[in-house]
Amino acid sequence: MRQFLSSALKTNDTLDFAVLTSVMRISKESIFSGLNNLKVCSVLDEEYADIFGFTADDVARMAADLQHESKLPEIQAWYDGYRFGGIEIYNPWSVINFFDQGRSGDYWINTSGNSILYRLLRYRSVQQERDLYALLKGKRVQAIIRESLVYDDLNRDKDALYSMLVTTGYLTVVEKRQMPGGPFCRLQIPDKEIRDAYQSEILQRMKEAMAVSDLYAMLDALLCGDAETFSDDLQRYIAQFVSTYDAANKERFYHGLLLGMTALVLSDYNVESNRESGYGRFDLAIFPK
């Protein structure tokens, strides 16, 4: 692409101004590259921050023009939550589709195969897995965001996961402070639509031997008090996925397994672990929100 971009954008007398949009910067731009000296405006910058999507005022005007003002709280829950340069931004593609279809849904995540997220999750660390569960429960994580990241760094740089999740829209920055290694940011999942994307992508990893619907059915049996069905499904799940080496510390392992599954899937419930209650302590409790 270097020759094409250099010919089109550099020393081109017929071109006055050009804009490139992308997930990552031009790879290793320098004084020796064909295309260099670009002005980069990222989602962490304040300049042009309100151009990355719809502002709250934009959405309010659209809702008023289309007589859907009563839908604003629903639109906010599903498609708001991004913070670009300190400005509140809605996902424009999803908002347009909401007004077109007349209902909320996962519109943005269907525009790609989300293969980048799947690839990064394959190389996740134990701590990153814990952070992922925390994000799904509405909590925040902290990480260095490297804006100069290129694809070759994805498997080498542990911060690449969070940097990529921010630039691709799966996470948003709610707070940042400058550090020697780059901006140290507090991150969270922006809205309900993106939370659905996380759940579907993670559950996709379980489909090789057990369908996602089977996992939901197992947890539904738990919520309905059908202990026999839940026990049978759990045994089948463990037989397919768990090694005897995994379960050396049996109670702790199974406790963590059930905590992870319930916290990941049961989004309408508050899941609590090892809390004092009455005269004792429960292992795992599920409270309807």
Secondary structure, 3 states (H helix, E strand, C coil): CHHHHHHHHCCCCCCCCCCCCCCCCCCCCCCCCCCCCCCCCCCCCCCCHHHCCEEHHHHHHHHHHCCCHHHHHHHHHHHCCEEECCEEEECHHHHHHHHHHCCCCCCHHHHCCCHHHHHHHHCCCHHHHHHHHHHHCCCCEEEECCCCCCHHHCCCCCCHHHHHHHHCCCCEEEEEEEECCEEEEEEECCCHHHHHHHHHHHHHCCCCCCCHHHHHHHHHHHHCCCHHHHHHHHHHHHHHHCCCCCCCCHHHHHHHHHHHHHHHHCCCEEEEEEEEECCEEEEEEEEEC
